Amino acid sequence: MDLELIIMNIINYSGEARSLCMEAIGYAKEGEFKKSKDSIIEANERLSEVHKIQTKLIQEEARGEGKPVSLLLVHAQDHLMNAITVRDMASEFIDLYKMVEELKGEKKYD
């Protein structure tokens, strides 16, 4: 696969994961915790795909077959790290929204 396509896949999957995490926060804010969980699961699937791509690039580099580092590749990595950070923060927000609802006496969760 050519490097530009690899980079675009990293950006695409990362962007989808980030959007799904933001969607999950929105669902949690509305008390839709099942939908919120489903969005996080989908985001994790996208991040898993990106991780496979990233691991392949790292393994190639370790074998001395690395690709040239470009600004576009750095940009793709930035998207990935941003998506991971948003996913981690989304999980925290979801937990907080659950606590708020529980404290308000509106719902109980497992």
N, C-alpha and C positions, 0 to 999 in steps of 0.2 A: 504494500500500500504506500502511496506516495506521501511525503511528509505533510504537505498542505492538507490532504484529506484526514490524516491522523490528527492534526491540530484542530481542524474544524469539528471532528468528532468529539474531541475533548471539550471544546467550547460549547458545542450543542448539548451534550449530555450534562455538563456542569450547569449550564443555564436552565435546562429543564429541571434538574434537581433543586436548584435554588428557588425556582418558581413554585415547585411543588411544596417546598418547605414554607414559603410565604403563604401559600394557600392553606397549609395545615394550621398555621397560626390564626388565620382568619376563621377557619372552621372552629377552632378551639374557643376563640373569642365569642362565637355565637353559641357555644355549648354543644357543638356537633363533634363530639370526641371520636366517634367511630370513623367519620369522614376524615378527621384530622389524622388519626392513626394510619388510615389507608394512604393518605398523601405522603406521610413519612415513609411508609413501606415502599411506595413507588419511587420516592427520591433516593432511597437506599439502593434500589435496583439500578437506577441511573448511575449513581456513584460507584457501584460495583463494576459497571461496564467501563467507566473511566479508569478505575483502578487497574483493570486488566490491561488497558492500553498503556497506562503509565508504567506499569511493571514491565511490560514488553520493551518499552523504550529504555528503561533502566538496565534491564538484562543485556540488551544489545550494546549499550555503552560499556558495561562491565566486561563484555567480551572484546572490546575494542572496535565495535561496529557502530559506534554512536552516530547520531544525526547531528548536523550543524545546529547550534543553538541560535535561534533567531528571535527577534522581538515578538513575532507572532507566537512562537512556542512559549516564551515567557508570559505573554498575555493569556494563553490558554491555561498555563499553570496557575496564574492569578485567579482565573475564573474557577478553577477546581478548588483552590484553597478557600475562596470566598463561599462556594457552595457548601463545603464541609463546615465552615464556621457558622453559616446560617442554619444548617441542619442541627448542629449542636445547640445553638441558641433557641431554635424552634422547639426542641424537646424541653428545654427549660421553661419557655413560655407556656407550652401546653400544660406542663405540671402546675405552673402557677395559676392558670385559668381553672384547672380542676380544683385546686385548693380554694380559690375564691368561691366557686359555686358550692363546694362542700361547706365552707364556713357560712355562706348565706343560707345553708340548709336546703338548697334546691335539688341537689343530686348526690348520690353516693357512687363511688367508683371502686373497681377491683384493684 
